Amino acid sequence: LVVDVTEQRRADLALRRADERAALAARGAGIGTWELDRRDGTVHWDAQMWRLRGRPPRATPPDIDELVSFVHPEDRAGAALRASQAEASDAMLEHQFRVVWPDGTV
């Protein structure tokens, strides 16, 4: 049995290159990215997401308590509301909030 996987390999390479270009553009713009798999709840933060919160990058994502601690106290209710709206919808949602750094600066 012989299976030609040439097209699959080309598609994989094109996807990898597109992913690398997107990551390069995000780094150049100072944008952090994160992913949530709604099926199993796994979360991934890139290094820039940590830097935007004044913290060193690490492999494990923040837990809910840590996420809340990043948000300015006056913005937490709004952030919680938007998070619950996001969970209940497949629509794209946007929310802005102030970030509290480890030294207390905002």
SEBA-196139 format. One record per atom (N, C-alpha, C): x, y, z. Coordinates in nm, 3 decimals, padded with zeros to 5 digits. Each point is the difference from the previous one (the first is absolute). Layout:
N
+---------+---------+---------+
|      c1 |      c2 |      c3 |
+---------+---------+---------+
|       X |       Y |       Z |
...
+---------+---------+---------+
***
This chain:
106
+---------+---------+---------+
|      c1 |      c2 |      c3 |
+---------+---------+---------+
|  00.085 | -00.118 |  00.000 |
| -00.085 |  00.118 |  00.000 |
|  00.089 |  00.124 |  00.000 |
| -00.026 |  00.090 | -00.093 |
|  00.076 |  00.123 | -00.011 |
| -00.097 |  00.117 |  00.004 |
|  00.031 |  00.098 |  00.083 |
| -00.084 |  00.118 |  00.011 |
|  00.087 |  00.123 | -00.025 |
| -00.041 |  00.081 | -00.095 |
|  00.073 |  00.122 | -00.031 |
| -00.046 |  00.111 |  00.095 |
|  00.091 |  00.046 |  00.084 |
| -00.033 |  00.104 |  00.098 |
|  00.061 |  00.135 | -00.037 |
|  00.041 |  00.014 | -00.124 |
|  00.065 |  00.123 | -00.045 |
| -00.087 |  00.122 |  00.026 |
| -00.126 | -00.005 | -00.040 |
| -00.088 |  00.115 |  00.019 |
| -00.022 |  00.030 |  00.148 |
| -00.012 | -00.104 |  00.081 |
| -00.017 |  00.021 |  00.143 |
|  00.123 |  00.068 |  00.059 |
|  00.118 | -00.043 | -00.043 |
|  00.125 |  00.062 |  00.048 |
|  00.007 |  00.146 | -00.043 |
| -00.039 |  00.030 | -00.122 |
|  00.000 |  00.139 | -00.048 |
| -00.097 |  00.085 |  00.082 |
| -00.117 | -00.054 |  00.027 |
| -00.099 |  00.074 |  00.078 |
|  00.051 |  00.023 |  00.142 |
|  00.063 | -00.100 |  00.060 |
|  00.056 |  00.015 |  00.135 |
|  00.108 |  00.107 |  00.002 |
|  00.088 |  00.001 | -00.101 |
|  00.107 |  00.098 | -00.007 |
| -00.058 |  00.141 | -00.019 |
| -00.099 |  00.013 | -00.086 |
| -00.063 |  00.131 | -00.022 |
| -00.065 |  00.051 |  00.128 |
| -00.065 | -00.088 |  00.074 |
| -00.062 |  00.038 |  00.127 |
|  00.106 |  00.043 |  00.101 |
|  00.108 | -00.074 |  00.009 |
|  00.108 |  00.036 |  00.093 |
|  00.059 |  00.136 | -00.036 |
|  00.021 |  00.023 | -00.129 |
|  00.056 |  00.129 | -00.042 |
| -00.097 |  00.115 |  00.031 |
| -00.128 | -00.021 | -00.023 |
| -00.100 |  00.103 |  00.030 |
| -00.002 |  00.028 |  00.150 |
|  00.009 | -00.105 |  00.080 |
|  00.001 |  00.015 |  00.145 |
|  00.124 |  00.079 |  00.044 |
|  00.114 | -00.030 | -00.059 |
|  00.123 |  00.072 |  00.033 |
| -00.010 |  00.147 | -00.039 |
| -00.059 |  00.030 | -00.115 |
| -00.016 |  00.140 | -00.042 |
| -00.094 |  00.074 |  00.095 |
| -00.108 | -00.064 |  00.039 |
| -00.094 |  00.063 |  00.093 |
|  00.067 |  00.027 |  00.135 |
|  00.079 | -00.095 |  00.048 |
|  00.071 |  00.018 |  00.128 |
|  00.102 |  00.113 | -00.011 |
|  00.069 |  00.008 | -00.111 |
|  00.098 |  00.107 | -00.021 |
| -00.069 |  00.136 | -00.002 |
| -00.112 |  00.010 | -00.069 |
| -00.075 |  00.126 | -00.006 |
| -00.051 |  00.040 |  00.138 |
| -00.051 | -00.097 |  00.076 |
| -00.050 |  00.028 |  00.135 |
|  00.113 |  00.049 |  00.090 |
|  00.116 | -00.065 | -00.008 |
|  00.114 |  00.043 |  00.081 |
|  00.043 |  00.140 | -00.038 |
|  00.005 |  00.027 | -00.131 |
|  00.041 |  00.132 | -00.047 |
| -00.094 |  00.110 |  00.046 |
| -00.128 | -00.031 |  00.010 |
| -00.099 |  00.098 |  00.043 |
| -00.017 |  00.002 |  00.152 |
|  00.066 | -00.090 |  00.071 |
| -00.012 | -00.005 |  00.145 |
| -00.131 | -00.060 |  00.048 |
| -00.061 | -00.081 | -00.084 |
| -00.129 | -00.061 |  00.032 |
|  00.022 | -00.139 |  00.059 |
| -00.064 | -00.028 |  00.110 |
|  00.004 | -00.134 |  00.056 |
| -00.117 | -00.081 | -00.052 |
|  00.016 | -00.130 | -00.003 |
| -00.109 | -00.087 | -00.044 |
| -00.022 | -00.112 |  00.102 |
| -00.124 | -00.041 |  00.007 |
| -00.035 | -00.113 |  00.086 |
| -00.105 | -00.082 | -00.072 |
| -00.008 | -00.125 |  00.038 |
| -00.096 | -00.092 | -00.059 |
| -00.072 | -00.076 |  00.110 |
| -00.128 | -00.024 | -00.022 |
| -00.081 | -00.081 |  00.090 |
| -00.069 | -00.106 | -00.084 |
|  00.022 | -00.126 |  00.034 |
| -00.072 | -00.109 | -00.066 |
| -00.127 | -00.023 |  00.080 |
| -00.112 |  00.040 | -00.056 |
| -00.127 | -00.008 |  00.073 |
| -00.044 | -00.144 |  00.023 |
|  00.056 | -00.094 | -00.077 |
| -00.038 | -00.140 |  00.020 |
|  00.058 | -00.057 |  00.128 |
|  00.127 |  00.029 |  00.025 |
|  00.062 | -00.061 |  00.119 |
|  00.050 |  00.102 |  00.103 |
| -00.018 |  00.130 | -00.031 |
|  00.037 |  00.103 |  00.096 |
|  00.147 |  00.033 |  00.007 |
|  00.083 | -00.058 | -00.087 |
|  00.142 |  00.032 |  00.004 |
|  00.024 |  00.141 | -00.051 |
|  00.096 |  00.066 |  00.064 |
|  00.033 |  00.138 | -00.032 |
|  00.149 |  00.009 | -00.029 |
|  00.034 |  00.083 | -00.097 |
|  00.140 |  00.027 | -00.031 |
|  00.019 |  00.150 | -00.011 |
|  00.100 |  00.052 |  00.070 |
|  00.040 |  00.141 | -00.012 |
|  00.137 |  00.004 | -00.065 |
|  00.019 |  00.094 | -00.094 |
|  00.135 |  00.016 | -00.053 |
|  00.081 |  00.088 |  00.096 |
|  00.130 |  00.010 | -00.025 |
|  00.089 |  00.074 |  00.090 |
| -00.041 |  00.147 |  00.010 |
| -00.049 |  00.059 | -00.108 |
| -00.036 |  00.141 |  00.002 |
| -00.118 |  00.029 |  00.094 |
| -00.093 | -00.094 |  00.012 |
| -00.112 |  00.020 |  00.094 |
|  00.052 |  00.021 |  00.141 |
|  00.103 | -00.077 |  00.037 |
|  00.059 |  00.016 |  00.133 |
|  00.070 |  00.134 |  00.011 |
|  00.075 |  00.038 | -00.104 |
|  00.072 |  00.127 |  00.005 |
| -00.095 |  00.118 |  00.011 |
| -00.114 | -00.008 | -00.067 |
| -00.099 |  00.109 |  00.007 |
| -00.059 |  00.015 |  00.140 |
|  00.020 | -00.099 |  00.083 |
| -00.048 |  00.006 |  00.138 |
|  00.115 |  00.016 |  00.099 |
|  00.120 |  00.029 | -00.054 |
|  00.116 |  00.028 |  00.084 |
|  00.058 | -00.122 |  00.067 |
| -00.022 | -00.116 | -00.059 |
|  00.046 | -00.124 |  00.061 |
|  00.089 | -00.079 | -00.096 |
|  00.092 | -00.079 |  00.054 |
|  00.082 | -00.081 | -00.090 |
| -00.084 | -00.111 | -00.063 |
|  00.027 | -00.031 | -00.127 |
| -00.075 | -00.108 | -00.066 |
|  00.020 | -00.133 |  00.070 |
| -00.104 | -00.081 | -00.004 |
|  00.009 | -00.135 |  00.054 |
| -00.089 | -00.091 | -00.084 |
|  00.018 | -00.129 |  00.014 |
| -00.072 | -00.097 | -00.083 |
| -00.145 | -00.018 |  00.044 |
| -00.027 |  00.013 |  00.128 |
| -00.137 | -00.024 |  00.048 |
| -00.081 |  00.128 | -00.002 |
| -00.125 | -00.007 | -00.042 |
| -00.084 |  00.120 | -00.005 |
| -00.042 |  00.040 |  00.142 |
| -00.046 |  00.123 |  00.015 |
| -00.047 |  00.042 |  00.132 |
| -00.131 | -00.069 |  00.037 |
| -00.019 | -00.025 |  00.130 |
| -00.130 | -00.053 |  00.043 |
| -00.095 |  00.118 |  00.017 |
| -00.123 | -00.027 |  00.035 |
| -00.102 |  00.105 |  00.005 |
|  00.033 |  00.107 |  00.103 |
|  00.053 | -00.039 |  00.116 |
|  00.036 |  00.099 |  00.102 |
|  00.110 |  00.093 | -00.049 |
|  00.097 | -00.058 | -00.071 |
|  00.109 |  00.081 | -00.052 |
| -00.052 |  00.094 | -00.111 |
| -00.088 | -00.052 | -00.086 |
| -00.059 |  00.084 | -00.104 |
| -00.070 |  00.121 |  00.061 |
| -00.078 | -00.025 |  00.102 |
| -00.073 |  00.109 |  00.066 |
|  00.098 |  00.101 |  00.059 |
|  00.111 | -00.047 |  00.056 |
|  00.097 |  00.091 |  00.062 |
|  00.066 |  00.092 | -00.103 |
|  00.001 | -00.037 | -00.127 |
|  00.058 |  00.084 | -00.105 |
| -00.090 |  00.119 | -00.033 |
| -00.129 | -00.011 |  00.030 |
| -00.098 |  00.101 | -00.039 |
| -00.018 |  00.102 |  00.112 |
| -00.002 |  00.125 | -00.037 |
| -00.021 |  00.107 |  00.097 |
| -00.132 | -00.027 |  00.075 |
| -00.003 |  00.019 |  00.132 |
| -00.121 | -00.030 |  00.077 |
| -00.127 |  00.067 | -00.053 |
|  00.011 |  00.122 | -00.051 |
| -00.118 |  00.069 | -00.053 |
| -00.050 | -00.059 | -00.132 |
|  00.084 | -00.079 | -00.066 |
| -00.036 | -00.058 | -00.129 |
| -00.042 | -00.147 |  00.010 |
|  00.008 | -00.058 |  00.118 |
| -00.024 | -00.144 |  00.015 |
| -00.144 | -00.041 | -00.029 |
| -00.097 |  00.078 |  00.045 |
| -00.140 | -00.036 | -00.025 |
| -00.028 | -00.003 | -00.150 |
|  00.047 |  00.100 | -00.072 |
| -00.020 |  00.004 | -00.145 |
|  00.071 | -00.114 | -00.070 |
|  00.120 | -00.032 |  00.046 |
|  00.075 | -00.110 | -00.060 |
| -00.071 | -00.133 |  00.025 |
| -00.053 | -00.018 |  00.120 |
| -00.073 | -00.123 |  00.032 |
| -00.126 | -00.011 | -00.087 |
| -00.069 |  00.111 | -00.019 |
| -00.119 | -00.001 | -00.084 |
|  00.035 | -00.038 | -00.143 |
|  00.104 |  00.059 | -00.055 |
|  00.040 | -00.031 | -00.138 |
|  00.045 | -00.146 | -00.011 |
|  00.067 | -00.052 |  00.101 |
|  00.042 | -00.140 | -00.004 |
| -00.120 | -00.093 | -00.001 |
| -00.102 |  00.030 |  00.080 |
| -00.119 | -00.085 |  00.002 |
| -00.076 |  00.012 | -00.132 |
| -00.001 |  00.119 | -00.060 |
| -00.063 |  00.017 | -00.130 |
|  00.075 | -00.080 | -00.107 |
|  00.131 | -00.001 |  00.010 |
|  00.081 | -00.076 | -00.096 |
| -00.027 | -00.150 |  00.012 |
| -00.015 | -00.048 |  00.122 |
| -00.028 | -00.142 |  00.021 |
| -00.135 | -00.041 | -00.056 |
| -00.096 |  00.093 |  00.001 |
| -00.136 | -00.030 | -00.043 |
| -00.021 |  00.023 | -00.150 |
|  00.102 |  00.045 | -00.068 |
| -00.018 |  00.040 | -00.140 |
|  00.118 | -00.044 | -00.084 |
| -00.026 | -00.017 | -00.128 |
|  00.109 | -00.024 | -00.094 |
|  00.041 |  00.129 | -00.069 |
| -00.066 |  00.110 |  00.035 |
|  00.031 |  00.129 | -00.061 |
|  00.134 |  00.051 |  00.051 |
|  00.065 |  00.080 | -00.082 |
|  00.125 |  00.061 |  00.039 |
| -00.030 |  00.116 |  00.094 |
|  00.065 |  00.002 |  00.113 |
| -00.020 |  00.106 |  00.099 |
|  00.132 |  00.072 |  00.024 |
| -00.010 |  00.125 |  00.031 |
|  00.119 |  00.080 |  00.029 |
| -00.023 |  00.072 |  00.132 |
|  00.105 |  00.008 |  00.080 |
| -00.011 |  00.069 |  00.128 |
|  00.135 |  00.060 |  00.035 |
| -00.001 |  00.120 |  00.050 |
|  00.122 |  00.065 |  00.043 |
| -00.003 |  00.015 |  00.152 |
|  00.116 | -00.017 |  00.060 |
|  00.012 |  00.016 |  00.145 |
|  00.141 |  00.045 |  00.032 |
|  00.015 |  00.056 |  00.117 |
|  00.132 |  00.042 |  00.046 |
|  00.070 | -00.120 |  00.064 |
|  00.129 | -00.009 | -00.026 |
|  00.083 | -00.108 |  00.053 |
|  00.080 |  00.050 |  00.119 |
| -00.002 | -00.076 |  00.108 |
|  00.078 |  00.032 |  00.119 |
|  00.128 | -00.084 | -00.005 |
|  00.113 |  00.069 |  00.001 |
|  00.130 | -00.068 | -00.004 |
|  00.039 | -00.044 |  00.142 |
|  00.096 | -00.089 |  00.011 |
|  00.040 | -00.050 |  00.132 |
|  00.041 |  00.110 |  00.098 |
|  00.056 |  00.110 | -00.052 |
|  00.043 |  00.108 |  00.089 |
| -00.114 |  00.097 |  00.034 |
| -00.123 | -00.032 | -00.046 |
| -00.116 |  00.082 |  00.031 |
| -00.031 |  00.108 | -00.102 |
|  00.091 |  00.022 | -00.096 |
| -00.030 |  00.099 | -00.102 |
| -00.110 | -00.053 | -00.093 |
| -00.069 |  00.092 | -00.063 |
| -00.113 | -00.035 | -00.087 |
|  00.034 |  00.038 | -00.143 |
+---------+---------+---------+
***
